[in-house]
Amino acid sequence: MKRHSRAICWLRRDLRLADHAALYHALKESESVYCVFLFDSDILDRLSDKQDRRVEFIWQSLLELHESLVKLGSALHVLYGKAKTEIPELARKLDVQAVYCNRDYEPDAVRRDAAVEIALGSIALHRYKDQVIFEDSEILTGSGKPYGVFTPYRNAWLKKLDDYYLGAYPVARYLSALARCEPVDFPSLESFGFSRGKLEVEAGECGAEKVLDDFMSRIDQYHKARDFPSLNGTSHLSVHLRFGTISIRKLAELAYRRGGEGAASWLSELAWRDFYHMLLCHHPGLAEGHAFKPQFESIAFSNEVEKHAAWCEGRTGYPLIDAGMRRLNLTGEMHNRLRMVCASFLVKDLHVDWRWGEKYFAAHLLDFDLAANNGGWQWAASTGCDAQPWFRIFNPVTQSKKFDPEGSFIRHHLPELANCPDRWIHEPWLMPQSDQQRLKIFIGKTYPLPVVDHAKARVATLAMFKEGLGKH
């Protein structure tokens, strides 16, 4: 005898059928399970760009999911509106006894789920861990407190990792419990006020599997290639992890079994992801703009609007910074090394509040994840947990020479510097006028002069942080 006759599986950041915690439990414990996704108007109404890549990625992933369910004799129910209204209304309409979902750890999502649970009344809301390997309090120090430094956290994370935590949920064996549904029309993206056109990656479970297959052919070189944006050295799986078109358990298990430096390095990145989600659970104020280290709350950023705009638009005069920002604006993607360098440049060269940069990335990154984005920005700004020291300041030219030595990435994204000789590609403002004339690269006209002098900005940054610390 099953626990429920009818139930809903509410999909959110888990747009797949395979290895899905909530779906597994719903199918196993219910006679008939309806799969539901809600386009949340509280989120979508805040998006100014109606060609938002993330919305298109979700829509394409859902379309694939719907087609998979139709082949199984079921369907995906797609809703639009407020969660606390739409989910309870559908639950009552379908006469279900329970709603199953996977936990979302962002503060707004926690409040949303609490409101939905109240509105459901006597209908149960069952929540499960799915998007992380270890959640909020599963990895603690010997004194029972959350970790504040990554390396010992990672060591504890790796020590606890085993077959149990890496095991996949065998959803396939229970698919017969999917609710039998008549074919329903899948809503268009336009019906929600959005349009297609910007997405350059393949969405859905099939897209995720293709990306994974490609990465597994390169993973052994990950530790060597991951820092060079001109190389195909990273996994490209972050967007699929963000929207759950692939399981974190599957990825961690593959890296864990693989062994070797490349796989170990990537497994460490997956641990960073859990680390940042853990921090957000224990410090929800991070989502409200608070620095993890309160002594850095009073840093007096100058916040010059023109400098911020130059950074956003990729016209700072520092080629690697500009190439990274232009790629972000064009595709919604940004290499992890460039996220660190560009973030450091905004805060410690342009003296713009890290929250401004965090907000810009949040609006433009295809793989935007609140916990990781906040963690990354506070790391670069030296305000966060286990961040780089405040006196460590990336030199944008040194970073450029080290991680794009031949200027390949720069030339690809800055066509105005395509003919720039290797000698000047990282510091084009040093190019003699005769060379500028010959190459028709006019610094200050066809490509901007540096918006700041790094050496002078560094001195000012050190003084700014010292003064801020003195006020605490």
C-alpha positions, 0 to 999 in steps of 0.5 A, spaced: 500 500 500 502 506 497 503 512 502 498 517 497 494 515 491 495 522 488 501 527 488 505 532 485 512 533 483 514 540 483 520 541 479 524 547 480 532 547 479 532 540 477 529 539 470 530 532 469 527 525 470 534 521 471 537 521 478 531 526 481 530 525 489 523 528 489 521 525 483 524 518 486 520 519 492 514 521 489 513 515 484 515 510 490 510 513 495 504 515 490 499 511 486 499 517 481 504 522 480 503 529 476 510 533 474 509 540 474 513 546 473 511 553 475 514 560 471 514 564 477 511 571 476 515 574 482 521 572 479 520 573 471 516 580 472 523 583 475 527 581 469 527 587 464 530 583 458 525 579 455 530 575 451 533 572 457 537 566 456 536 563 462 528 563 461 529 560 454 534 555 457 529 553 462 523 553 457 527 549 452 529 544 457 522 543 459 520 542 452 524 536 452 522 534 459 515 534 456 516 530 450 519 525 454 513 525 459 509 524 453 512 518 450 511 515 457 504 516 457 504 522 461 505 530 461 508 536 464 503 541 467 506 548 466 503 554 470 505 561 470 503 565 476 505 566 484 507 559 487 503 560 493 497 561 489 498 556 483 501 550 486 495 549 492 490 551 486 493 545 482 494 541 488 486 541 490 484 541 482 488 534 481 485 532 488 493 530 491 495 528 498 502 531 497 507 535 493 514 533 493 520 537 491 527 538 492 530 543 497 532 550 494 537 554 499 536 561 497 532 565 502 527 568 497 526 560 495 525 558 503 520 564 504 516 561 498 516 554 500 514 556 507 508 560 504 506 554 499 506 549 505 501 554 509 497 555 503 497 547 502 493 546 508 492 539 509 496 537 503 503 535 505 509 538 502 515 533 502 522 536 501 529 533 499 536 534 498 538 534 491 542 540 488 548 539 493 552 533 495 552 535 502 547 540 505 547 546 510 549 542 517 552 535 514 559 537 514 561 541 521 567 542 524 569 538 530 566 543 535 559 542 531 560 549 527 560 551 520 566 551 517 569 558 515 575 556 511 575 552 505 580 547 505 578 543 512 571 543 509 573 540 503 578 535 506 572 533 511 567 533 505 572 528 501 572 524 507 565 523 508 564 522 500 562 515 499 557 510 495 551 512 499 552 520 498 554 518 490 548 513 489 543 515 484 536 515 485 533 509 481 527 513 478 526 509 472 524 503 475 518 507 478 516 511 472 509 506 471 507 511 477 507 517 472 500 520 472 496 518 465 495 524 462 491 526 455 496 530 451 496 537 452 499 543 449 506 546 451 505 553 452 510 558 448 515 562 451 512 568 448 505 566 452 509 568 458 512 575 455 519 572 453 522 571 446 527 566 443 534 568 440 540 569 445 541 562 447 547 559 444 548 552 448 544 546 448 539 545 454 535 539 457 538 532 459 540 531 452 544 537 452 547 536 459 549 529 456 553 531 450 557 536 454 559 531 459 561 526 454 566 532 451 568 534 458 570 526 460 574 526 454 578 532 457 578 531 464 585 528 465 587 535 463 583 539 467 588 542 472 592 544 467 588 547 462 582 550 466 585 557 467 586 559 460 580 562 457 583 561 450 583 553 451 577 548 451 579 547 458 573 547 463 567 543 464 562 547 461 557 544 465 555 549 470 549 552 467 546 544 467 548 544 474 544 550 476 538 548 472 539 541 474 539 538 467 544 533 470 545 530 477 550 533 482 551 526 484 552 523 477 558 528 476 561 527 483 561 520 482 564 520 475 570 525 478 571 520 484 571 514 480 576 517 475 582 519 479 588 523 477 589 530 478 584 533 473 578 529 476 581 531 483 581 538 481 574 538 478 571 534 484 574 540 489 570 545 484 564 541 486 566 542 493 567 549 493 559 549 490 557 545 496 561 550 501 558 556 498 551 553 499 552 551 506 555 559 507 548 561 504 544 557 509 548 559 515 548 566 513 542 568 509 544 576 510 549 574 504 543 575 500 541 581 502 548 585 501 552 584 507 559 582 507 561 576 510 566 579 514 563 585 518 569 589 518 569 590 511 562 593 511 564 600 511 569 600 505 568 607 502 568 605 495 568 611 490 563 608 485 564 612 479 558 611 475 563 612 468 568 607 471 562 602 472 559 603 465 566 602 462 567 595 466 560 593 464 561 595 457 568 592 456 572 598 454 576 599 460 583 599 456 585 593 459 584 588 454 583 581 458 578 585 462 574 588 456 574 581 452 572 577 458 566 582 459 564 583 452 564 575 452 559 575 458 555 580 454 554 577 448 553 570 450 552 570 458 558 565 459 564 567 463 571 563 464 572 562 472 579 565 471 576 571 468 570 572 473 576 573 478 580 577 475 574 582 472 571 582 479 578 584 482 579 589 477 572 592 478 573 593 486 580 594 487 582 598 480 576 602 479 574 602 487 566 600 485 562 596 490 563 589 489 555 589 490 554 593 483 559 587 480 555 582 483 548 585 481 551 585 474 553 578 473 546 576 476 543 579 471 547 577 465 550 570 467 547 564 464 549 560 470 547 565 475 547 562 482 546 566 488 550 562 493 556 561 488 556 568 485 556 572 492 561 567 494 565 569 488 564 576 489 566 576 496 572 572 495 575 577 490 573 583 494 576 580 500 570 581 504 568 574 504 569 567 507 576 564 506 577 570 501 583 572 498 587 577 503 585 585 502 592 587 500 592 581 494 591 585 488 591 582 481 595 586 476 590 585 470 597 586 465 600 580 469 594 576 469 593 577 461 600 575 460 600 569 464 593 566 462 592 569 455 600 569 453 599 569 445 592 574 446 588 569 442 582 570 447 583 577 447 583 578 439 577 573 438 573 578 443 576 585 441 576 585 433 579 592 434 586 589 436 586 583 432 592 585 428 595 588 434 602 585 435 604 580 441 609 585 444 603 590 445 597 585 445 597 586 453 598 593 454 596 596 447 597 603 450 605 602 450 604 601 442 608 607 439 605 612 434 608 609 428 606 602 429 599 605 431 599 608 424 601 602 420 596 598 423 590 603 424 590 601 431 589 608 434 589 607 442 584 612 445 580 612 439 579 605 436 581 602 442 580 606 449 586 608 453 586 605 460 581 608 465 585 607 471 593 607 472 593 600 475 599 602 480 596 608 482 589 604 483 593 599 487 596 604 492 589 607 493 586 601 494 590 599 500 589 606 503 581 605 502 581 598 506 586 600 511 581 606 513 575 602 512 578 597 517 580 603 522 573 605 522 571 598 525 
